[in-house]
């Protein structure tokens, strides 16, 4: 059985006004299965956002093919079916909100798909419940916080019943509270609703929520494997990524004589360990 999302020898270049081609991705091969939570990491210019936009046809491969649930993104007759399968969340929620009232904004996508009115109402309510924004249903979108706006943007995509949600650095413009709200929403959608998640991020704590990480470097895949394994590689930190705070704390505790038999990677693990100390 083929994967839900497939990249087959995919290359993509950006072309400047003078015809100069700048490669963004080079000969990419990867598969993403249904229900996976995959983090995409890399430095600026590594090709992260390009890869994400290729999944739902916002960009089309220069070479190779991107296949989503058996549909090729190069097939113009399938592009809207692909975008219904794979919803895209942009970095800045203000660029995605289109209506002045929350309920109307979330209903925009289903209305454009031609859903019957009763189905739209149910889809909107279901989406707002999923992102815990039901109480803001009749609020003005411009009065919401950054985190709330991003959750409404996610609800707008959810209302179209996608199987996959692609998020392009969705927390980079948010304060810590907003970041926590959005990431908790994304994690819940993966675990409880079994949505496939593709998360483009620079944030290591967000990466640790994923089962799998893909690191891009100058258009190539440098790493593709379990997220936890990435933290054990020296070159990852040499690229400029920060060590997770919990891992730093684990190392400091060791230096101060606390016996830790294995590395501690998560807040929950650290909490259990500290509570076990006598």
Number of C-alpha atoms within 10 A of each C-alpha: 3 12 15 19 23 23 22 17 16 21 22 24 18 14 11 9 7 6 8 10 12 11 17 20 27 19 15 21 16 15 14 19 14 16 17 19 25 25 27 25 26 24 16 12 15 20 25 27 21 21 24 20 16 19 27 28 22 13 15 21 22 14 16 18 21 28 23 25 17 13 18 21 25 16 12 10 11 14 18 14 16 23 22 20 18 27 22 24 22 18 18 19 22 14 10 19 21 16 15 14 17 27 24 19 21 30 25 19 19 22 16 9 12 9 15 10 12 8 13 21 16 13 22 27 19 16 24 25 14 21 23 16 19 18 9 16 19 12 15 15 22 14 11 14 14 22 23 22 23 29 27 30 25 29 28 29 27 28 25 26 18 18 20 29 27 23 24 22 20 23 27 15 15 20 12 11 11 20 20 15 19 23 19 14 16 24 18 15 19 18 13 9 12 16 23 25 25 25 27 26 22 19 16 17 18 18 23 19 19 21 14 21 25 22 21 23 20 17 23 17 20 12 16 17 13 15 20 17 12 20 19 12 10 9 11 17 13 9 11 10 16 15 14 16 14 18 17 14 14 19 15 12 13 14 10 8 8 12 11 12 7 7 14 18 19 16 13 11 13 17 11 10 12 10 9 8 8 4
